[in-house]
Amino acid sequence: MRMADAPSHPTASQEPNAHNEDALLALARAVRDSGYRFTTVTPATHARVNARPENAHARSLRDVLGWSRPFRDGLLPAELTDLMAQAGVLDRSAGPDGSLMKAGIRLSSLDDTLFLHAAYPPLAADAVFFGPDTMRFAEAVIAHLEERARARHPTPRRAADIGCGSGAAGIVVAKRLPEAEVVLVDINPAALRAARINARLAGIDNVRPVHSDMLNSVEGSFDLIVSNPPFMVDSGGRAYRHGGGPLGAGLSLRVVEAATERLAPGGSLVLFTGSAIVEGHDGFREEASAICARAGLDVSYREFDPDEYGEELDDPGYAAAERIALVILTATRPTGPR
């Protein structure tokens, strides 16, 4: 996920604010109505594909808003470039000689809708990330909801997506639980703007974006808490990526602690994160399980993928790690006395 080139597009802090959200929403709707679809790949794959000589310039709408390639005037309908300009996400001086244009956002497909997020490469400290892990996380949340339904557990009435980013998981929950209140929390204002736009694009009105560190600015208990927090060691400190703490596990452990304090009886946490394995030992699993045990929560834990982000092991911060596993922790508060 490491990229050395500086972005030639507006940084996340230049992405949509309150006065141009309507223009960006209109852009996203127009793109959606064109039949556009795009599956986002990892930054490493993105770099390899875009490095092919034939991909130096965009040839289609997917190239512009999916692959973040520079494009020539006239490639897209004037309506789309006008909306990009109104939304403040059109760079008219891209390319070696400044003769090309580039979009400052991307649109990616998930759950039969589109999600707005940062353009490639997402180097800004407040970039709103969306990638394959977002899709895996959403699938894990959907699977949990389906499992609850099969077990005839009460339908969640209140849910929270901690560190919501683009809002993808919270919006997936809100679509399936239209009677529930879904709170989307993040400390990144750019993420909350994107989540708000994405909810409107999905036609969802039962979500509430809140600027909050964990659940500190939100009151009450929750029947469902979901989270895919940053879990990498990132020297640049990018909000969407840097997990802090031991081997990037700091934020994930904070999410577990927040859940122990705020889950209602019968409520569950679904945490999709990464864990650096050192000499066969999963330190995150040990610490997270201990936190849950002290709070009386039942825990299930599994490795979703035993070896991801192998390129990150070259970073000195991972000198002791032998692999990085993607994991799913589910913690549930019992409904009765133990």
MIGUFI-244111 format. One record per residue (C-alpha): x, y, z. Coordinates in pm, whole numbers, plus 50000, padded with zeros to 5 digits. Layout:
N
<node X="X" Y="Y" Z="Z"/>
...
***
This chain:
338
<node X="50000" Y="50000" Z="50000"/>
<node X="50303" Y="50226" Z="49991"/>
<node X="50319" Y="50477" Z="49705"/>
<node X="50603" Y="50718" Z="49643"/>
<node X="50458" Y="50955" Z="49385"/>
<node X="50298" Y="51277" Z="49500"/>
<node X="49933" Y="51321" Z="49403"/>
<node X="49854" Y="51538" Z="49105"/>
<node X="49491" Y="51569" Z="49211"/>
<node X="49333" Y="51777" Z="49491"/>
<node X="49406" Y="51632" Z="49833"/>
<node X="49124" Y="51505" Z="50053"/>
<node X="49115" Y="51835" Z="50239"/>
<node X="49014" Y="51996" Z="49907"/>
<node X="48731" Y="51750" Z="49855"/>
<node X="48363" Y="51841" Z="49883"/>
<node X="48239" Y="52064" Z="50161"/>
<node X="47888" Y="52168" Z="50261"/>
<node X="47834" Y="52422" Z="49985"/>
<node X="47911" Y="52184" Z="49696"/>
<node X="47780" Y="51851" Z="49827"/>
<node X="47470" Y="51889" Z="49612"/>
<node X="47683" Y="51921" Z="49297"/>
<node X="47883" Y="51614" Z="49390"/>
<node X="47567" Y="51418" Z="49464"/>
<node X="47427" Y="51522" Z="49125"/>
<node X="47752" Y="51406" Z="48964"/>
<node X="47738" Y="51067" Z="49139"/>
<node X="47374" Y="51019" Z="49041"/>
<node X="47446" Y="51104" Z="48677"/>
<node X="47735" Y="50858" Z="48674"/>
<node X="47519" Y="50590" Z="48839"/>
<node X="47241" Y="50644" Z="48589"/>
<node X="47487" Y="50589" Z="48303"/>
<node X="47527" Y="50227" Z="48415"/>
<node X="47879" Y="50285" Z="48551"/>
<node X="48030" Y="50015" Z="48773"/>
<node X="48381" Y="49983" Z="48910"/>
<node X="48544" Y="49735" Z="49149"/>
<node X="48821" Y="49903" Z="49342"/>
<node X="49153" Y="49721" Z="49365"/>
<node X="49440" Y="49756" Z="49610"/>
<node X="49675" Y="50052" Z="49567"/>
<node X="49951" Y="49807" Z="49467"/>
<node X="49737" Y="49661" Z="49187"/>
<node X="49621" Y="50009" Z="49090"/>
<node X="49982" Y="50123" Z="49050"/>
<node X="50074" Y="49821" Z="48836"/>
<node X="49775" Y="49854" Z="48604"/>
<node X="49810" Y="50230" Z="48562"/>
<node X="50183" Y="50192" Z="48488"/>
<node X="50107" Y="50012" Z="48159"/>
<node X="50187" Y="50249" Z="47871"/>
<node X="49841" Y="50214" Z="47717"/>
<node X="49688" Y="50339" Z="48044"/>
<node X="49868" Y="50673" Z="48055"/>
<node X="49546" Y="50854" Z="47955"/>
<node X="49181" Y="50776" Z="48024"/>
<node X="48969" Y="50637" Z="47744"/>
<node X="48640" Y="50594" Z="47932"/>
<node X="48439" Y="50709" Z="48232"/>
<node X="48570" Y="50409" Z="48432"/>
<node X="48924" Y="50523" Z="48357"/>
<node X="48844" Y="50870" Z="48492"/>
<node X="48640" Y="50792" Z="48802"/>
<node X="48766" Y="50442" Z="48879"/>
<node X="49130" Y="50430" Z="48771"/>
<node X="49198" Y="50802" Z="48839"/>
<node X="49366" Y="50851" Z="48502"/>
<node X="49413" Y="51197" Z="48348"/>
<node X="49183" Y="51273" Z="48057"/>
<node X="49154" Y="51509" Z="47766"/>
<node X="48886" Y="51769" Z="47728"/>
<node X="48590" Y="51625" Z="47537"/>
<node X="48622" Y="51267" Z="47659"/>
<node X="48331" Y="51304" Z="47901"/>
<node X="47995" Y="51474" Z="47851"/>
<node X="48014" Y="51842" Z="47939"/>
<node X="47747" Y="51784" Z="48208"/>
<node X="47986" Y="51563" Z="48404"/>
<node X="48290" Y="51790" Z="48381"/>
<node X="48072" Y="52089" Z="48473"/>
<node X="47948" Y="51905" Z="48784"/>
<node X="48303" Y="51808" Z="48877"/>
<node X="48404" Y="52172" Z="48851"/>
<node X="48106" Y="52288" Z="49059"/>
<node X="48194" Y="52030" Z="49325"/>
<node X="48556" Y="52143" Z="49333"/>
<node X="48696" Y="51804" Z="49231"/>
<node X="48831" Y="51879" Z="48882"/>
<node X="49201" Y="51946" Z="48832"/>
<node X="49239" Y="52121" Z="48496"/>
<node X="49620" Y="52123" Z="48500"/>
<node X="49710" Y="51754" Z="48517"/>
<node X="49972" Y="51578" Z="48308"/>
<node X="50335" Y="51666" Z="48234"/>
<node X="50246" Y="51978" Z="48037"/>
<node X="49929" Y="52072" Z="48227"/>
<node X="49707" Y="52001" Z="47928"/>
<node X="49500" Y="51724" Z="48087"/>
<node X="49226" Y="51705" Z="48350"/>
<node X="49189" Y="51471" Z="48644"/>
<node X="48906" Y="51392" Z="48886"/>
<node X="48975" Y="51445" Z="49256"/>
<node X="48742" Y="51165" Z="49365"/>
<node X="48659" Y="50807" Z="49274"/>
<node X="48331" Y="50616" Z="49260"/>
<node X="48329" Y="50244" Z="49338"/>
<node X="48059" Y="49976" Z="49340"/>
<node X="47938" Y="49787" Z="49645"/>
<node X="47602" Y="49634" Z="49734"/>
<node X="47433" Y="49764" Z="49416"/>
<node X="47522" Y="50126" Z="49483"/>
<node X="47817" Y="50360" Z="49432"/>
<node X="48045" Y="50502" Z="49699"/>
<node X="48245" Y="50820" Z="49674"/>
<node X="48601" Y="50816" Z="49809"/>
<node X="48946" Y="50966" Z="49754"/>
<node X="49117" Y="50957" Z="49417"/>
<node X="49426" Y="50746" Z="49360"/>
<node X="49683" Y="50768" Z="49509"/>
<node X="49525" Y="50832" Z="49852"/>
<node X="49828" Y="51004" Z="50006"/>
<node X="49662" Y="51290" Z="50196"/>
<node X="49648" Y="51254" Z="50574"/>
<node X="49268" Y="51282" Z="50565"/>
<node X="49208" Y="51072" Z="50252"/>
<node X="48880" Y="50878" Z="50251"/>
<node X="48983" Y="50524" Z="50167"/>
<node X="48778" Y="50254" Z="49998"/>
<node X="48925" Y="49925" Z="49879"/>
<node X="48899" Y="49547" Z="49883"/>
<node X="48907" Y="49546" Z="50265"/>
<node X="48597" Y="49768" Z="50261"/>
<node X="48419" Y="49505" Z="50054"/>
<node X="48539" Y="49221" Z="50278"/>
<node X="48427" Y="49415" Z="50585"/>
<node X="48083" Y="49477" Z="50437"/>
<node X="48049" Y="49107" Z="50354"/>
<node X="48139" Y="49016" Z="50714"/>
<node X="47874" Y="49254" Z="50847"/>
<node X="47609" Y="49119" Z="50609"/>
<node X="47697" Y="48763" Z="50713"/>
<node X="47657" Y="48859" Z="51079"/>
<node X="47314" Y="49012" Z="51019"/>
<node X="47205" Y="48701" Z="50830"/>
<node X="47331" Y="48479" Z="51111"/>
<node X="47139" Y="48684" Z="51368"/>
<node X="46824" Y="48650" Z="51162"/>
<node X="46865" Y="48274" Z="51127"/>
<node X="46912" Y="48243" Z="51503"/>
<node X="46597" Y="48453" Z="51556"/>
<node X="46783" Y="48709" Z="51761"/>
<node X="46609" Y="49046" Z="51803"/>
<node X="46661" Y="49283" Z="51513"/>
<node X="46908" Y="49559" Z="51607"/>
<node X="46736" Y="49888" Z="51671"/>
<node X="47049" Y="50099" Z="51710"/>
<node X="47383" Y="50050" Z="51538"/>
<node X="47715" Y="50234" Z="51512"/>
<node X="47993" Y="50223" Z="51254"/>
<node X="48311" Y="50337" Z="51434"/>
<node X="48565" Y="50499" Z="51203"/>
<node X="48309" Y="50489" Z="50925"/>
<node X="48528" Y="50629" Z="50645"/>
<node X="48311" Y="50626" Z="50334"/>
<node X="48021" Y="50497" Z="50545"/>
<node X="48002" Y="50174" Z="50344"/>
<node X="47938" Y="49928" Z="50629"/>
<node X="47696" Y="50154" Z="50812"/>
<node X="47501" Y="50215" Z="50492"/>
<node X="47491" Y="49840" Z="50423"/>
<node X="47343" Y="49794" Z="50772"/>
<node X="47095" Y="50079" Z="50727"/>
<node X="46967" Y="49933" Z="50398"/>
<node X="46892" Y="49602" Z="50571"/>
<node X="46756" Y="49755" Z="50891"/>
<node X="46540" Y="50046" Z="50772"/>
<node X="46377" Y="50087" Z="51115"/>
<node X="46711" Y="50112" Z="51296"/>
<node X="46909" Y="50424" Z="51378"/>
<node X="47261" Y="50389" Z="51238"/>
<node X="47525" Y="50629" Z="51368"/>
<node X="47833" Y="50685" Z="51150"/>
<node X="48122" Y="50816" Z="51358"/>
<node X="48465" Y="50935" Z="51250"/>
<node X="48722" Y="51195" Z="51356"/>
<node X="48789" Y="51286" Z="50992"/>
<node X="48556" Y="51561" Z="50860"/>
<node X="48630" Y="51454" Z="50501"/>
<node X="48509" Y="51102" Z="50583"/>
<node X="48188" Y="51232" Z="50737"/>
<node X="48120" Y="51444" Z="50427"/>
<node X="48173" Y="51144" Z="50202"/>
<node X="47957" Y="50922" Z="50423"/>
<node X="47678" Y="51179" Z="50421"/>
<node X="47687" Y="51202" Z="50040"/>
<node X="47705" Y="50824" Z="50004"/>
<node X="47402" Y="50778" Z="50227"/>
<node X="47205" Y="51025" Z="50014"/>
<node X="47324" Y="50850" Z="49698"/>
<node X="47202" Y="50516" Z="49837"/>
<node X="46864" Y="50669" Z="49927"/>
<node X="46920" Y="50601" Z="50298"/>
<node X="46771" Y="50836" Z="50557"/>
<node X="46821" Y="50638" Z="50879"/>
<node X="47191" Y="50719" Z="50920"/>
<node X="47340" Y="51000" Z="51128"/>
<node X="47702" Y="51107" Z="51073"/>
<node X="47868" Y="51231" Z="51394"/>
<node X="48214" Y="51374" Z="51448"/>
<node X="48343" Y="51165" Z="51735"/>
<node X="48652" Y="50995" Z="51869"/>
<node X="48522" Y="50641" Z="51911"/>
<node X="48178" Y="50683" Z="52077"/>
<node X="48277" Y="50970" Z="52305"/>
<node X="48036" Y="51218" Z="52142"/>
<node X="47748" Y="50972" Z="52112"/>
<node X="47518" Y="50873" Z="52397"/>
<node X="47343" Y="50548" Z="52473"/>
<node X="47395" Y="50179" Z="52407"/>
<node X="47398" Y="49988" Z="52079"/>
<node X="47262" Y="49655" Z="51959"/>
<node X="47529" Y="49640" Z="51689"/>
<node X="47871" Y="49802" Z="51658"/>
<node X="48077" Y="49749" Z="51344"/>
<node X="48426" Y="49874" Z="51272"/>
<node X="48713" Y="49840" Z="51026"/>
<node X="48967" Y="50073" Z="51189"/>
<node X="49311" Y="50156" Z="51052"/>
<node X="49550" Y="49879" Z="51152"/>
<node X="49873" Y="49942" Z="50966"/>
<node X="50203" Y="50090" Z="51081"/>
<node X="50215" Y="50408" Z="50871"/>
<node X="50503" Y="50652" Z="50910"/>
<node X="50297" Y="50919" Z="50734"/>
<node X="50026" Y="50899" Z="51001"/>
<node X="49742" Y="50893" Z="50746"/>
<node X="49411" Y="50878" Z="50931"/>
<node X="49264" Y="50600" Z="50717"/>
<node X="49570" Y="50380" Z="50758"/>
<node X="49768" Y="50434" Z="51079"/>
<node X="49654" Y="50213" Z="51365"/>
<node X="49901" Y="50324" Z="51629"/>
<node X="49994" Y="50119" Z="51932"/>
<node X="50182" Y="49788" Z="51912"/>
<node X="50221" Y="49686" Z="51545"/>
<node X="49921" Y="49898" Z="51443"/>
<node X="49676" Y="49737" Z="51686"/>
<node X="49607" Y="50046" Z="51899"/>
<node X="49285" Y="50165" Z="51738"/>
<node X="49144" Y="49814" Z="51707"/>
<node X="49194" Y="49759" Z="52080"/>
<node X="49024" Y="50093" Z="52153"/>
<node X="48724" Y="49980" Z="51946"/>
<node X="48701" Y="49662" Z="52153"/>
<node X="48712" Y="49864" Z="52475"/>
<node X="48444" Y="50103" Z="52348"/>
<node X="48221" Y="49808" Z="52263"/>
<node X="48257" Y="49659" Z="52612"/>
<node X="48120" Y="49985" Z="52751"/>
<node X="47839" Y="50048" Z="52504"/>
<node X="47694" Y="49717" Z="52385"/>
<node X="47337" Y="49651" Z="52500"/>
<node X="47241" Y="49304" Z="52628"/>
<node X="47239" Y="49076" Z="52324"/>
<node X="47437" Y="49333" Z="52127"/>
<node X="47739" Y="49243" Z="51918"/>
<node X="48061" Y="49396" Z="51790"/>
<node X="48181" Y="49295" Z="51444"/>
<node X="48543" Y="49406" Z="51409"/>
<node X="48728" Y="49354" Z="51081"/>
<node X="49095" Y="49433" Z="51124"/>
<node X="49450" Y="49316" Z="51074"/>
<node X="49692" Y="49153" Z="51315"/>
<node X="50068" Y="49129" Z="51283"/>
<node X="50178" Y="48779" Z="51379"/>
<node X="50512" Y="48751" Z="51559"/>
<node X="50673" Y="48404" Z="51585"/>
<node X="50333" Y="48241" Z="51552"/>
<node X="50180" Y="48459" Z="51824"/>
<node X="49873" Y="48680" Z="51767"/>
<node X="49918" Y="48957" Z="52022"/>
<node X="49604" Y="49141" Z="51916"/>
<node X="49389" Y="48833" Z="51967"/>
<node X="49532" Y="48782" Z="52314"/>
<node X="49476" Y="49141" Z="52425"/>
<node X="49131" Y="49178" Z="52266"/>
<node X="49011" Y="48848" Z="52413"/>
<node X="49130" Y="48954" Z="52758"/>
<node X="48939" Y="49284" Z="52732"/>
<node X="48622" Y="49099" Z="52632"/>
<node X="48664" Y="48839" Z="52907"/>
<node X="48691" Y="49108" Z="53173"/>
<node X="48367" Y="49261" Z="53043"/>
<node X="48187" Y="48926" Z="53028"/>
<node X="48150" Y="48922" Z="52650"/>
<node X="48140" Y="48604" Z="52444"/>
<node X="48403" Y="48610" Z="52168"/>
<node X="48456" Y="48438" Z="51836"/>
<node X="48770" Y="48504" Z="51634"/>
<node X="48892" Y="48382" Z="51299"/>
<node X="49153" Y="48461" Z="51040"/>
<node X="48978" Y="48576" Z="50724"/>
<node X="49305" Y="48576" Z="50530"/>
<node X="49626" Y="48451" Z="50694"/>
<node X="49867" Y="48652" Z="50478"/>
<node X="49784" Y="48997" Z="50342"/>
<node X="49995" Y="49308" Z="50280"/>
<node X="50316" Y="49107" Z="50252"/>
<node X="50488" Y="49410" Z="50095"/>
<node X="50445" Y="49595" Z="50424"/>
<node X="50683" Y="49357" Z="50600"/>
<node X="50971" Y="49552" Z="50443"/>
<node X="50880" Y="49844" Z="50671"/>
<node X="51108" Y="49866" Z="50977"/>
<node X="50796" Y="49892" Z="51192"/>
<node X="50722" Y="49529" Z="51105"/>
<node X="51074" Y="49398" Z="51162"/>
<node X="50949" Y="49138" Z="51414"/>
<node X="50638" Y="49032" Z="51219"/>
<node X="50628" Y="48722" Z="51000"/>
<node X="50288" Y="48792" Z="50843"/>
<node X="49984" Y="49021" Z="50864"/>
<node X="49652" Y="48840" Z="50895"/>
<node X="49309" Y="48983" Z="50825"/>
<node X="49084" Y="48882" Z="51114"/>
<node X="48721" Y="48906" Z="51222"/>
<node X="48642" Y="48939" Z="51591"/>
<node X="48280" Y="48911" Z="51701"/>
<node X="48200" Y="48991" Z="52064"/>
<node X="47849" Y="48958" Z="52211"/>
<node X="47707" Y="49066" Z="52544"/>
<node X="47491" Y="48787" Z="52694"/>
<node X="47126" Y="48869" Z="52753"/>
<node X="47100" Y="48709" Z="53097"/>
<node X="47307" Y="48625" Z="53406"/>
<node X="47609" Y="48402" Z="53342"/>
***
